[in-house]
Amino acid sequence: MKSVSSVLPIQLHWLHQPAGAAGVTWGVPWPKGELERGKLCELVLRGAGGGPVQPLQSRPAAYWPDGSVKWSFHTAVCKEPDAGVYALVRTDGTPAVFTDTLSVLETEDAFVVDTGAIVCTVSKRGGNPLSRIVRRAPGKPEQTVCSGSELVCLREQRETLSGGMTLREERFAGNTLQACLEQEGPLQAVIRLEGRHRSTGGTREWLPYTLRLYFHAGLESIRLVHTFHYDGNPHQDFIKGLGIRFRLPLAGPLYNRHIRLAGDNGWFRESPKTLHTRRTKGKYREMFEHQLEGRMLEFDSEEDAYFLELLRDSAVWNSFKLHQDSSEHYSVQKRTEEGCVYIKAAEGRRAEGFCYIGAEGGGLAAGVRNFWRKHPAALEAAGMAGEEASLAVWFWSPDAPAMDLRHYDTKTHVESSYEGAEELRATPYGIANTSELTLWCTDHTPDPAEFQRMLTAAGDPPLLVCEPEYYNRCRAFGLWSLPDRSTPAKAYLEERLDGILEFYLAEIEQRKWYGLWDYGDFMHSYDPVRHVWNYDLGGCAWQNAELVPNMWLWVSFLRSGRADVFRMAEAMTRHTGEVDAYHFGEYAGLGSRHNVVHWGCGCKEARIAMAGLHRYYYYLTGDERTGDLMDGVKDADYSTVTLDPMRAYFPKDEFPTHVRVGPDWAAFSSNWMTRWERYEDTAYRDKIITGIDCIKQANLRLISGPTYGYDPKTGILTGMGDDNWGRHLAICMGGPQVWFELAMLLEDPEWEDMLAEFGVFYNLPQEEKDALSGGVITGKLRFEHPVLSVGIAAFGAWYRADRATADRCWSILLDNPFGCVNLQQEQRRVTYMEDVYEIDWMNTNEASQWSLNTVIALELIPEALPEWPECPGQPEHESAAKPAAAEGGAAHGAPSR
């Protein structure tokens, strides 16, 4: 094997500069043979400007077939994060010093985690997951800042009687059934709790959950990742509220207790007993200002007797809540006690999702990620005047209408609305949703600057990333190009690629694609008559990973390093991996095709839930929840026995099911490839090889079929002829992206040649297709939408040095509207409910595929790019000069011929 030093140092930078001390985990790819698994312990992190090295907690994440590390995960704790570039380096033999370490003590009932700053007791079973947090501070006594917690669910029962509808709420609380210490090391510990919500009467359990808690050495913060699964009947089980509540002891006078709620860009700062009275003036006015700053106040019983009597007479505000009812509005309310009315204290647009409760000994703060984006959400403080207060984080606010997961209609609309199947199958049973929050345990009431640092960390968690050039050098996630503006022609294409990203970044905001169940997804296609996306047109509404916009966004990040694109791709990964997919039940491992509601389409397909969509986020961040998702789809092919993807076209026969080589088998192969490289599970490698061997034996190899009889027990594909379906679905749902990377693992020249053959064949004139295939494939409809084929066609052109195919690729891309038009100039201002900017022919399918395939073509066949694209939408200044001939040469690191 090669020495690890051949690619070191690896340059790293913050995706977002942390405002304070940060625990961070990130992923690093490695070229084949570069890093032996036993050498991970030799890696350390060097600070910006060649500063001191920091120790790492490292582990392998994926392997090459030769046993070397393909991806690794690294954790560091940066007490004072540098703003510059870090470097992953090999130690010079002097071990880095762990200035802070954490420890985990496991007992029969709990894990006790000591970070040095806090000691947390995490219960293994029952209804009190985070049962105690003790804060340590130099020179101060230990302080209990959390005395318990519970997961809370409110179920709304609806009964329709002759006099109308009766609503009744039933309360459920989380009950942990399993606990696991997923990671234990000197810098980070991760605990996973799994359970179900149990009714207070104990007669029913539902809504399975997973709660992960992340601890870092020396830090007083805890990161929580909360996932719940829906296993109810949407016609009966309406979730009225869902969240987690923390209890915290409070002591001292009421005027030294504080609450903070983050607004749009300021803070709600109050106390259960403010110094505000009609006679607050002079020194008491100044003390009132100090109170709002969080300072501890002292009074003289004799000198301040009259003012203290005023305080005793003033109202005690026991409860506060902030309710974000939409992406455009929140309200803050407070009340004195139960049975009294809440009064409005403030209103605004977008609260940042941060709450703090504290007293003389310190307090507890909670920051919720994407709070307003995943509305309706709420933060609630109660019991502020008692000995124990509570801080509730509501992922679904109980002040909002109950969550309604029913379908939008009682029948399906295949012809009129492009819905996928005659069967309705619109069920949310088995879907999930994941939320993130961070807790801070303080020994005092922080000042505004400290709160702002917490707020920033909760909203943009720290992440180190490699430089785009390094990702590209390692062929991370296959074939893609770096931005290149060295010629006007290439610059022209880069402007179009950037223009599509900018359009969708703006469209998320303009169209308010927000909400607990919607955030992260795009709409499918546009209605220029109403000036709105097809939100109500069956199969043309939500995208649901159709034509892999996830991959487009992730590749766009890899080649640019842009933080805004990363966050857009991250949100889509969270959404499509949780909401659009089924995690248990009849459709486990499958997902729902695009629809008005995300789980509404009768087509349940493996491609929507496939690991190939999620592995980008997993390998870049080490996110354990995404690892769960990829584990959960490893055997998705078995679910197609229950629901044959081709049931509308092939009746039950001798085969357990029928699948297309793509998107079905392509999705399976992404699941198996991921399982193989993560766990070195050769059973899944062998299943891939079995399928490839079957395709090799087909009449026209990959061009055959594309529908096969399939047995998931053996992995055997049995050909059903060469003219039974269109080929475009084989290559537009992520198949080429998966197969290119698979080729690098298998190093099978025949598999590579099959990919190239398919790419070249796709866009040939019909007479050439007939000559090569013996005329067994009839009709243009077998090879529709040429723009979808360019990625694999460009591979074929590169692999076979076929200039004619390369020229066809560029002709297809440049004649496409996305290749011809400057999107910023194409937008026009129209009025829908308000003024909006639209492009009336926009569709996400083609935006994704044109972008992905252009990026691949720029990597593989740049020498065939015309000196200047002659396009009707070309701005005058761009057409003024002709560039020199593009550079030639093969793509660096592409699979060998």
Secondary structure, DSSP 8 states (H G I E B T S, - for coil): ---GGGT-SEEEEESS--SS-EEEEEEEE--TTS--GGGGGGEEEE-GGG--EE--EEEEEEE-TTS-EEEEEEEEEESS--SS-EEEEE--SS----SS--EEEE-SSEEEEE-SSEEEEEESSBS-SEEEEEE--TTS--EEEE-EEEEEEEEEEEEEETTEEEEEEEEEEEEEEEEEEEEE-SSEEEEEEEEEEEETTSS-EEEEEEEEEEEETT-SEEEEEEEEE--S-TTT-EEEEEEEEEEEE--S-GGG-EEEEE-SSSEEEE-SS-S--TT--THHHHHHHHHHTT------TTTTHHHHHHHHHS----EEEEEEEETTEEEEEEESSTTS--EEEEEES----EEEEEETTEEEEEEETTTTTT-SEEEEEE-TTSSEEEEEEEEE-TTS--B----S-SS--HHHH--S-SS-----TT-EEEEEEEEEEESS---HHHHHHHHHHHHS---EEE-HHHHHHTTTTS-------SSHHHHHHHHHHHHHHHHHHHHHHHTT--STTTTT--B-BEETTTTEE-TTSGGGSB-TTTT-HHHHHHHHHHHH--HHHHHHHHHHHHHHHHTSB--SSTTTT-EE-S-SSTT--S-EEHHHH-HHHHHHHHHHH--HHHHHHHHHTTTGGGHHHHS-TTTTTS-S-SSSEEEEIIIIIHHHHHHHHHHHHHH--HHHHHHHHHHHHHHHHSTTGGGS-SEEEEETTTTEEEE--SSSS-SGGGTSSSHHHHHHHHHHHH--HHHHHHHHHHHHHHTS-HHHHHHHHTT-S-SGGGG--GGGGHHHHHHHHHHTT-HHHHHHHHHHHHHSHHHH--HHHH-EEEESSSEEEE-TT-BHHHHHHHHHHHHHHHHH-GGGS-SS---TT--GGGGS--------S--TT----
